[in-house]
């Protein structure tokens, strides 16, 4: 139970931080140049609770997956899981939106690349944390 809670909280916090860095800092200028296709800041703010739900569901799924693969989990296996999740989800997300929305290919690629890096880092960090907890539990 303790490991699941730590996995959930870690993945939730890391996802929140990385999403903020990616979307509020790294992609800010790109988003500003395409402001005619996005919701207004007020409308976006009114939908902010949905982000919380997305992060919660993501973190629950991440916790479930890591719980299934916990044996001998370390940062390398966590990284591998993160890369796999990034390739599965971020490529699909980025290029589906490229097809549907009038966005440049550069933005789709950035969504994919930053998302892949994000999930890779989350996987490696959470894998490292769980590895440490597993070794502390064996002492």
Secondary structure, 3 states (H helix, E strand, C coil): CHHHHHHHHHHHHHHHHHHHHHHHHHCHHHHHHCHHHCCCHHHHHHCHHHHHHHHHHHHHHHHHHHHHCCCCCCHHHHHHHHHHHHHHHHHHHHHHHHHHCCCCHHHHHHHHHHHHHHHHHHHHHHHHHHHHHHHHHHC
